[in-house]
Amino acid sequence: DAASATYNQGGTGASSRTIENKLQEFVSVKDFGAVGDSDGVGGGTDDTAAIQAAIDSGIESIFFPEGSYLVTSTISLAQSTALFGNNPARNAGSHIHFMVAADDTLFRSTFSNTSLTNIYVSDISDDVYSAGVRTRYNTLAYFTNETTYIDVDTRIDSCNFVGFRTTLHIVGRGLFAYNTIFASTATAVKFDRDSRWTASTSVGQTLLTAHRAYNIDNCRFHGMGTGSYILENNGTYKTELSGIKFTNNYIDTNASILIGSCKASLFADNNHIYGCEGALFDIQGQCIDTVITGNNFSGYEDAIYQATMSPTQWYGNFMAVSGTTSNLTVVGNNISRVRGTVFSFGSTTTNVIITNNTFDHALGDTIASNEYIVYLSGTSTRGRFSNNIIHVTTTFAFLPTSYAVSGGGTITDWQVFDNIINQPTLAESSLTNYLDIAVQETGTWTPTHGNFVATYTVQTGTYTRINDVVHANIVITTSAITLPDGSGFSISLPTIAGKTPVAGSCLGSFSWETGDTRTLKAVLPQINGFTVVGTGVAISNSSGNLTYDNLVDQAGTMRVAVTYKIA
């Protein structure tokens, strides 16, 4: 009699209890009549009612012995329900086959702290009803909390999920998924929050607290197909999501990692080896306080040299952000085989660091004039693109007139330095840094001397402005000049609308060409300063005599190249 017979574990300090009590630590679905004889194509015993009865028994831990269990409608999970099997292998172990004629959800939980462990779950609906063609939009598990509208705290461990349109749909905060395979799914994990939840007035209770704490680690994503997403957060409350930790995952499918928004998130040590047709990170919202580091994003093998290579085996873009970007760090990644612009930032961009990455076979097999490593289309303040290695696969035709970092918005305080960029048309030369950000402007003006009398025959001034830096080239030819004191002279600078030269910001070079070799030799060693004064540049010398003969009544051509800042 199990109710009276006792059991003792035998260890030091172990206490005795009835065998009945021991056996009730968890229940098996077979205790409630489940058979587990599904053939995977619609035949076998329908175990739906038996599984639901086991969950409704009040025992939290429900065991699925080895077998294949056919389920034909939604199973409702109770508070803290833990479903577990003995093996998630495809050809042996604990299997659940979901078969429905209309779109449906396999598991639905309106409580917190549910879990699935060591179970193989597959959607066989399309195989049965549609000859393998996807017509069903089924969800494996929908987790929410009808009590607090916030805490879900679902745990997935060592499972194998196959064939669902959406595998996990989390409405609330808290997902911990480990060592699990997500295969043949359009969306592996979908995030959202309950519209009924409102923040309390307590310290730290903001809207963000309902939409965070998602940890996906050491999982595999496979066979998902073009247009699929591993993480989807693109609903009404997408800008509230925070706290994704996506680490140590293996992705051998042409799926994007994320669509939607992210904040306070980490993407680290992942291996994505196949490519995707769109952006790998398709940020249709904001990207704030996020770190991407130590990943291998490598596209697909060496067939990339073939012009006919499928675009799904490249990355369309690495990251495309339509909204605000702030405090983004991308460091120490291998990013290979991106067809278009690698980083495309829209709206406002602040505090971005992209450093110590390798961009291999960048910008695709046909480079257009509007493709860049980094493109900034909105207002951008403070950024760094440094110490990266960039290798392009074909003629980098738009260098040097287009650049590694570019943009059409108002961009300030960006630094681009210490990058190595190959250029096949220049025999793999290591090029200097290319920077074309914010406002680029070119123009001409008529330069004049400011403090001596001259008779001009040529007055030519050209300038190029990039951001708040201006480089000006000046050519002035005179038939006669009179320099009053020989200490130096000034030349007018171009007028930039709304800007004035910054005092003390000037560097330059000067030459004077005449038939008198004594003049040229005397001028060059004595120039010791270029200084912005008002709207002109003052050129001084140390001796008080600019030239050997004070340039009085000398005809010749003066050439000045000067670089200075404006504000």
C-alpha positions as MATLAB code, in Angstrom:
seq = 'DAASATYNQGGTGASSRTIENKLQEFVSVKDFGAVGDSDGVGGGTDDTAAIQAAIDSGIESIFFPEGSYLVTSTISLAQSTALFGNNPARNAGSHIHFMVAADDTLFRSTFSNTSLTNIYVSDISDDVYSAGVRTRYNTLAYFTNETTYIDVDTRIDSCNFVGFRTTLHIVGRGLFAYNTIFASTATAVKFDRDSRWTASTSVGQTLLTAHRAYNIDNCRFHGMGTGSYILENNGTYKTELSGIKFTNNYIDTNASILIGSCKASLFADNNHIYGCEGALFDIQGQCIDTVITGNNFSGYEDAIYQATMSPTQWYGNFMAVSGTTSNLTVVGNNISRVRGTVFSFGSTTTNVIITNNTFDHALGDTIASNEYIVYLSGTSTRGRFSNNIIHVTTTFAFLPTSYAVSGGGTITDWQVFDNIINQPTLAESSLTNYLDIAVQETGTWTPTHGNFVATYTVQTGTYTRINDVVHANIVITTSAITLPDGSGFSISLPTIAGKTPVAGSCLGSFSWETGDTRTLKAVLPQINGFTVVGTGVAISNSSGNLTYDNLVDQAGTMRVAVTYKIA';
ca = [
       0.000    0.000    0.000;
       1.757    3.166   -1.250;
      -0.160    5.258    1.298;
       1.370    3.395    4.237;
       4.633    1.933    2.911;
       7.598    4.201    3.579;
      10.562    5.380    1.525;
      13.930    6.590    2.817;
      16.575    8.033    0.553;
      19.328    6.519    2.694;
      21.619    9.518    2.986;
      22.814   10.940    6.287;
      19.956   12.843    7.866;
      17.355   11.595    5.368;
      13.837   11.215    6.731;
      11.232    8.650    5.806;
       7.995    9.359    4.016;
       5.299    7.367    2.267;
       5.894    6.001   -1.190;
       2.699    7.782   -2.258;
       4.203   11.093   -1.179;
       7.426   10.332   -3.026;
       5.632    9.449   -6.273;
       3.568   12.637   -6.152;
       6.627   14.897   -6.403;
       5.699   15.200  -10.072;
       3.121   13.628  -12.328;
       3.379   12.032  -15.743;
       0.931   12.857  -18.480;
       0.498    9.086  -18.793;
      -0.964    9.072  -15.274;
      -3.925   10.888  -16.807;
      -4.348    8.722  -19.889;
      -1.906   10.157  -22.431;
      -0.675    7.510  -24.867;
       2.111    9.190  -26.843;
       1.657    7.289  -30.119;
       1.474   10.150  -32.663;
       2.976    9.209  -36.037;
       3.820   12.840  -36.871;
       1.437   13.089  -39.825;
      -1.895   13.255  -37.997;
      -2.356    9.667  -36.888;
      -2.407    8.390  -33.300;
      -4.252    9.133  -30.082;
      -5.305   12.702  -29.335;
      -3.634   13.383  -25.962;
      -4.905   16.969  -25.543;
      -7.419   16.225  -22.755;
      -4.991   14.017  -20.835;
      -2.243   16.641  -20.845;
      -4.687   19.346  -19.729;
      -5.929   17.093  -16.913;
      -2.357   16.556  -15.682;
      -1.784   20.326  -15.559;
      -5.132   20.907  -13.831;
      -4.241   18.371  -11.128;
      -2.484   21.056   -9.127;
       0.958   19.464   -9.396;
       3.383   21.986  -10.841;
       5.903   19.564  -12.421;
       4.480   17.608  -15.368;
       6.626   14.881  -16.952;
       6.410   13.709  -20.567;
       7.915   10.215  -20.776;
       9.460    9.182  -24.070;
       6.786    9.218  -26.748;
       5.082   11.479  -29.288;
       1.973   13.248  -28.003;
      -0.644   14.585  -30.401;
      -2.275   17.881  -29.359;
      -5.155   19.379  -31.360;
      -6.123   22.500  -29.370;
      -4.676   24.991  -26.918;
      -3.243   23.753  -23.598;
      -3.667   26.231  -20.709;
      -0.809   26.395  -18.226;
      -1.282   27.117  -14.531;
       0.858   29.183  -12.156;
       4.460   27.848  -12.070;
       3.706   24.942  -14.404;
       6.904   23.145  -15.362;
       6.678   20.824  -18.364;
       9.688   18.564  -18.872;
      10.695   15.557  -20.887;
      13.652   13.207  -20.942;
      15.162   14.071  -24.343;
      14.529   16.816  -26.954;
      16.115   14.848  -29.807;
      14.303   14.804  -33.146;
      14.113   11.053  -33.595;
      13.756    9.934  -29.992;
      12.666   11.317  -26.654;
       9.709   13.431  -25.546;
       7.791   14.892  -28.506;
       4.675   17.025  -28.782;
       3.019   17.244  -32.224;
       0.614   20.162  -32.695;
      -2.049   19.702  -35.384;
      -4.839   22.233  -35.970;
      -6.947   23.124  -38.978;
      -7.031   26.882  -38.185;
      -4.509   29.324  -36.684;
      -4.047   28.604  -32.988;
      -1.664   28.571  -30.020;
      -0.295   25.392  -28.464;
       0.504   26.608  -24.920;
      -1.134   29.627  -23.321;
      -0.118   30.906  -19.906;
      -1.735   33.807  -18.061;
       0.452   33.284  -14.995;
       4.139   33.653  -14.164;
       7.058   31.262  -13.707;
       6.175   28.616  -16.257;
       8.875   26.544  -17.950;
       9.587   24.011  -20.683;
      12.598   21.689  -20.446;
      13.948   18.812  -22.546;
      10.992   18.649  -24.939;
      10.786   18.478  -28.743;
       7.758   20.421  -30.013;
       6.736   20.614  -33.665;
       3.843   22.064  -35.636;
       2.655   19.394  -38.088;
      -0.471   21.290  -39.180;
       0.841   22.293  -42.592;
       2.212   18.821  -43.248;
      -1.226   17.356  -42.572;
      -3.502   19.975  -44.123;
      -1.424   21.749  -46.761;
       1.122   19.249  -48.084;
       3.987   21.032  -46.351;
       3.116   24.517  -47.643;
       2.836   27.068  -44.840;
      -0.758   28.235  -44.528;
      -1.032   28.141  -40.707;
       0.143   30.964  -38.467;
       0.425   29.058  -35.239;
       2.221   30.101  -32.061;
       3.991   27.570  -29.866;
       3.596   29.473  -26.593;
       1.918   32.713  -25.534;
       2.963   33.983  -22.098;
       1.293   36.852  -20.266;
       0.116   37.627  -16.730;
      -3.554   38.365  -16.190;
      -2.973   39.258  -12.537;
      -0.171   41.846  -12.512;
      -0.017   42.474  -16.304;
       3.749   42.504  -15.987;
       5.674   39.504  -14.583;
       5.990   36.548  -16.936;
       9.422   35.112  -16.016;
       9.296   32.143  -18.372;
      12.183   29.691  -18.567;
      13.018   27.601  -21.639;
      15.883   25.119  -21.379;
      17.235   22.421  -23.705;
      14.243   22.238  -26.029;
      13.833   21.796  -29.768;
      11.082   23.897  -31.388;
      10.194   23.344  -35.056;
       7.740   24.770  -37.565;
       5.772   27.502  -35.777;
       5.007   30.890  -37.335;
       5.851   32.493  -33.977;
       7.633   30.304  -31.480;
       7.512   32.328  -28.242;
       5.314   35.377  -27.684;
       6.174   37.167  -24.439;
       3.731   39.844  -23.237;
       5.389   41.252  -20.138;
       8.846   41.023  -18.643;
      11.107   38.068  -18.095;
      12.318   35.392  -20.524;
      15.260   33.074  -19.911;
      15.948   30.803  -22.887;
      18.991   28.529  -22.908;
      20.413   25.687  -25.022;
      17.369   25.570  -27.296;
      16.960   25.089  -31.049;
      14.517   27.343  -32.911;
      13.946   25.961  -36.413;
      11.644   26.727  -39.360;
      10.026   29.704  -37.675;
       9.304   33.195  -38.984;
       9.737   34.819  -35.554;
      11.631   32.991  -32.845;
      10.764   35.371  -29.990;
       8.214   38.181  -30.078;
       8.143   40.781  -27.295;
       5.324   43.031  -26.173;
       3.748   44.414  -23.031;
       0.188   44.401  -21.726;
      -1.634   47.656  -22.507;
      -3.453   47.401  -19.178;
      -0.321   47.769  -17.100;
       0.422   51.218  -15.680;
       3.440   52.293  -13.690;
       3.050   52.978   -9.994;
       4.387   56.095   -8.332;
       7.108   54.128   -6.518;
      10.728   54.969   -7.222;
      11.922   53.127  -10.335;
       8.439   52.151  -11.494;
       8.388   53.483  -15.038;
       6.835   52.125  -18.187;
      10.167   50.483  -18.992;
       9.830   48.092  -16.050;
       7.056   46.174  -17.810;
       9.038   45.422  -20.930;
      12.503   44.100  -20.037;
      14.678   41.237  -18.795;
      15.089   38.959  -21.808;
      18.042   36.575  -21.788;
      18.655   34.316  -24.802;
      21.877   32.347  -24.490;
      23.587   29.439  -26.262;
      20.677   28.762  -28.625;
      20.644   27.753  -32.290;
      18.461   29.409  -34.931;
      18.094   27.413  -38.134;
      15.994   27.128  -41.301;
      14.033   30.332  -40.715;
      14.048   31.743  -44.245;
      14.045   35.131  -45.962;
      12.180   37.889  -44.135;
      12.293   36.161  -40.766;
      13.406   37.635  -37.440;
      14.949   36.049  -34.392;
      13.724   38.822  -32.087;
      10.686   40.925  -32.928;
       9.674   43.996  -30.970;
       7.783   46.133  -33.426;
       4.469   46.736  -31.740;
       2.808   49.706  -30.085;
       5.160   49.733  -27.094;
       8.416   48.963  -28.877;
      10.253   52.034  -27.615;
       9.737   50.869  -24.032;
      11.621   47.602  -24.448;
      14.921   47.315  -22.578;
      17.268   44.695  -21.297;
      17.865   42.166  -24.096;
      20.860   39.933  -23.475;
      21.527   37.923  -26.636;
      24.772   35.974  -26.204;
      26.648   32.890  -27.394;
      24.068   31.968  -30.014;
      24.651   30.134  -33.296;
      22.677   31.368  -36.309;
      22.901   29.377  -39.525;
      19.894   30.839  -41.269;
      19.229   33.987  -43.292;
      17.234   35.718  -40.553;
      17.676   39.190  -39.109;
      18.549   39.274  -35.437;
      16.190   42.079  -34.437;
      13.338   44.152  -35.790;
      11.983   46.905  -33.582;
      13.650   48.895  -30.801;
      16.152   48.103  -28.088;
      17.527   49.808  -25.016;
      20.060   48.771  -22.369;
      20.826   45.662  -24.412;
      23.841   43.448  -25.084;
      24.588   41.374  -28.188;
      27.836   39.481  -27.624;
      29.772   36.417  -28.758;
      27.227   35.309  -31.357;
      28.058   33.523  -34.609;
      25.850   34.392  -37.606;
      27.105   32.634  -40.723;
      24.483   32.916  -43.425;
      23.393   36.494  -44.198;
      19.972   38.098  -44.531;
      18.242   40.044  -47.265;
      17.496   43.108  -45.143;
      19.335   44.636  -42.196;
      20.765   42.283  -39.600;
      19.675   44.804  -36.958;
      16.527   46.412  -38.376;
      15.908   49.098  -35.761;
      12.513   50.549  -36.627;
      12.470   52.738  -33.561;
      15.250   53.647  -31.151;
      18.606   52.141  -30.247;
      19.823   53.396  -26.874;
      22.477   52.211  -24.392;
      23.305   49.145  -26.485;
      26.557   47.215  -26.902;
      27.412   44.900  -29.830;
      30.741   43.179  -29.224;
      32.782   40.079  -29.952;
      30.456   38.701  -32.636;
      31.178   36.973  -35.922;
      28.753   38.138  -38.610;
      30.252   36.459  -41.639;
      27.665   36.160  -44.391;
      28.022   32.995  -46.431;
      31.295   31.341  -47.425;
      33.593   32.331  -50.271;
      31.073   32.125  -53.112;
      30.513   35.840  -52.509;
      32.910   36.524  -55.350;
      30.274   35.285  -57.790;
      28.135   38.094  -59.155;
      25.116   35.771  -59.234;
      25.293   35.008  -55.514;
      21.902   35.058  -53.812;
      21.326   38.346  -51.948;
      20.006   36.401  -48.964;
      23.527   35.097  -48.405;
      24.829   38.621  -47.908;
      23.638   41.136  -45.379;
      21.579   43.918  -46.947;
      22.793   46.247  -44.195;
      24.382   45.501  -40.871;
      22.375   48.059  -38.884;
      19.642   50.406  -40.077;
      18.152   52.738  -37.450;
      15.136   54.863  -38.334;
      14.777   56.555  -34.946;
      17.030   57.913  -32.219;
      20.435   56.364  -31.566;
      22.257   57.161  -28.333;
      25.136   55.526  -26.489;
      25.774   52.773  -29.010;
      29.049   50.830  -28.850;
      30.075   48.458  -31.652;
      33.506   47.037  -30.889;
      35.568   43.989  -31.763;
      33.252   42.354  -34.324;
      33.889   40.650  -37.651;
      31.288   42.014  -40.076;
      31.543   40.479  -43.537;
      29.671   40.550  -46.828;
      27.370   43.535  -46.500;
      25.882   44.560  -49.836;
      24.753   48.081  -48.980;
      25.632   50.733  -46.410;
      26.902   48.973  -43.309;
      25.529   51.399  -40.698;
      22.643   53.685  -41.622;
      21.498   56.097  -38.916;
      18.414   58.272  -39.213;
      16.946   60.900  -36.921;
      19.158   61.960  -33.976;
      22.464   60.194  -33.301;
      24.495   60.854  -30.151;
      27.523   59.152  -28.588;
      28.316   56.381  -31.071;
      31.554   54.368  -30.954;
      32.462   52.015  -33.821;
      35.979   50.733  -33.251;
      38.300   47.762  -33.662;
      36.002   45.959  -36.106;
      36.848   44.114  -39.307;
      34.631   44.901  -42.299;
      35.524   42.162  -44.765;
      34.169   42.126  -48.339;
      32.232   45.267  -47.497;
      29.719   47.102  -49.702;
      28.768   44.175  -51.884;
      29.655   43.095  -55.378;
      28.507   46.321  -57.064;
      29.239   49.511  -55.186;
      26.952   52.451  -55.830;
      27.838   56.049  -55.158;
      25.425   56.211  -52.210;
      26.893   53.324  -50.209;
      29.082   53.917  -47.190;
      30.436   52.168  -44.161;
      28.592   54.692  -41.963;
      25.848   57.035  -43.157;
      24.405   59.712  -40.876;
      21.269   61.306  -42.287;
      20.012   63.209  -39.250;
      21.477   65.407  -36.548;
      24.545   63.662  -35.142;
      26.691   64.715  -32.216;
      29.763   62.962  -30.852;
      30.943   59.812  -32.553;
      34.088   57.851  -33.220;
      34.977   55.568  -36.110;
      38.498   54.335  -35.448;
      40.933   51.449  -35.652;
      38.772   49.485  -38.072;
      39.978   47.402  -41.009;
      37.854   47.763  -44.154;
      38.222   45.491  -47.157;
      36.029   45.959  -50.226;
      35.441   43.288  -52.847;
      35.339   45.366  -56.011;
      36.264   48.764  -57.398;
      35.779   51.337  -54.702;
      34.915   53.751  -57.500;
      33.684   56.618  -55.370;
      36.823   57.046  -53.280;
      38.116   59.569  -52.539;
      35.148   61.775  -53.474;
      32.896   59.699  -51.205;
      33.934   58.385  -47.906;
      33.925   55.770  -45.180;
      31.762   58.002  -42.998;
      29.258   60.300  -44.640;
      25.956   62.005  -44.102;
      23.477   64.625  -45.155;
      22.505   66.001  -41.771;
      24.050   68.355  -39.239;
      26.968   66.457  -37.755;
      29.439   67.694  -35.164;
      32.242   66.272  -33.051;
      32.810   63.073  -34.980;
      36.306   61.586  -35.104;
      37.519   59.306  -37.886;
      41.082   58.062  -37.513;
      43.503   55.128  -37.630;
      41.421   53.023  -40.021;
      42.881   50.899  -42.800;
      40.911   50.801  -46.062;
      41.987   48.797  -49.085;
      41.383   50.147  -52.569;
      41.693   47.609  -55.382;
      42.169   50.303  -58.014;
      45.169   51.527  -56.040;
      46.820   48.126  -55.775;
      45.518   47.395  -52.266;
      47.079   50.598  -50.928;
      46.499   51.490  -47.308;
      44.554   54.700  -47.595;
      44.297   57.485  -45.090;
      41.008   58.129  -43.373;
      38.132   59.448  -45.382;
      35.663   61.711  -43.688;
      32.704   63.361  -45.387;
      30.201   64.195  -42.712;
      27.789   67.016  -42.062;
      27.907   70.021  -44.391;
      30.286   69.858  -47.316;
      30.597   73.121  -49.249;
      32.867   74.420  -51.964;
      33.110   77.920  -53.362;
      35.176   80.810  -54.621;
      35.856   84.395  -53.541;
      38.093   87.288  -54.516;
      40.935   87.580  -51.988;
      42.520   90.942  -51.233;
      45.487   92.141  -49.191;
      44.592   93.873  -45.983;
      47.530   96.073  -45.067;
      49.579   97.089  -48.072;
      49.038   98.738  -51.408;
      48.924   96.412  -54.402;
      48.132   96.514  -58.080;
      46.355   93.204  -58.817;
      46.395   91.247  -62.048;
      45.044   87.930  -60.621;
      42.889   87.366  -57.498;
      41.717   83.743  -57.157;
      40.382   82.079  -54.039;
      38.837   78.602  -53.767;
      37.726   76.838  -50.612;
      36.282   73.543  -49.368;
      34.353   73.318  -46.118;
      33.715   70.043  -44.258;
      31.847   70.514  -40.991;
      33.498   73.440  -39.226;
      36.842   73.176  -40.994;
      37.725   75.233  -44.074;
      40.654   74.696  -46.415;
      41.380   77.702  -48.637;
      43.737   78.120  -51.582;
      44.721   81.651  -52.577;
      46.548   82.883  -55.651;
      47.273   86.608  -55.983;
      49.391   88.130  -58.760;
      50.486   91.744  -58.455;
      52.335   94.066  -60.786;
      53.468   96.186  -57.834;
      53.117   96.192  -54.055;
      54.237   98.365  -51.196;
      54.627   96.732  -47.765;
      54.786   99.505  -45.128;
      56.740   97.891  -42.289;
      57.865   94.459  -43.507;
      56.476   92.690  -40.424;
      53.836   90.749  -42.289;
      50.551   91.165  -44.070;
      46.971   89.833  -44.132;
      44.709   88.309  -46.766;
      40.926   88.155  -46.695;
      39.172   84.808  -46.199;
      35.910   83.574  -47.802;
      32.558   84.495  -46.319;
      30.694   81.440  -44.897;
      27.060   82.207  -44.093;
      26.413   82.272  -40.367;
      30.040   81.445  -39.506;
      33.175   83.364  -38.584;
      36.813   82.189  -38.426;
      38.041   80.963  -35.033;
      41.025   82.923  -33.755;
      44.193   80.898  -33.376;
      42.918   77.952  -35.412;
      45.041   78.505  -38.479;
      47.725   76.428  -40.231;
      49.122   77.201  -43.646;
      51.873   77.521  -46.206;
      53.102   80.503  -48.258;
      55.221   81.097  -51.344;
      56.170   84.105  -53.468;
      57.198   83.622  -57.047;
      59.228   86.342  -58.811;
      62.135   86.529  -61.156;
      64.320   87.502  -58.217;
      65.659   84.339  -56.594;
      66.842   86.317  -53.585;
      63.246   87.168  -52.750;
      62.007   83.578  -52.763;
      64.911   82.316  -50.688;
      64.452   85.045  -48.143;
      60.700   84.716  -47.771;
      60.279   81.029  -46.994;
      62.542   80.636  -43.930;
      61.145   83.725  -42.249;
      57.440   82.819  -42.202;
      56.617   81.735  -38.646;
      52.890   82.256  -38.119;
      49.432   82.159  -39.649;
      46.818   83.746  -37.423;
      43.132   84.391  -37.994;
      42.364   88.036  -37.289;
      38.756   89.074  -37.777;
      37.727   87.781  -41.193;
      41.249   87.463  -42.552;
      44.451   85.517  -42.069;
      47.532   87.389  -40.881;
      50.916   86.086  -42.035;
      53.842   87.155  -39.895;
      57.590   86.628  -39.856;
      60.158   86.654  -37.099;
      62.666   89.208  -38.407;
      60.368   92.134  -39.062;
      61.346   92.074  -42.751;
      59.164   89.757  -44.767;
      61.597   89.680  -47.705;
      65.099   90.602  -48.618;
      64.137   93.874  -50.198;
      60.858   94.457  -48.339;
      58.870   93.470  -51.463;
      58.692   97.111  -52.484;
      57.621   97.478  -56.098;
      58.026   93.722  -56.683;
      55.816   92.036  -59.223;
      55.019   88.354  -58.683;
      52.550   85.676  -57.640;
      51.702   84.858  -54.039;
      50.295   81.399  -53.231;
      48.777   80.653  -49.838;
      47.158   77.434  -48.591;
      45.473   77.759  -45.219;
      43.248   75.555  -43.031;
      41.207   77.001  -40.179;
      38.071   76.428  -38.097;
      34.819   78.345  -38.197;
      32.094   78.694  -35.606;
];
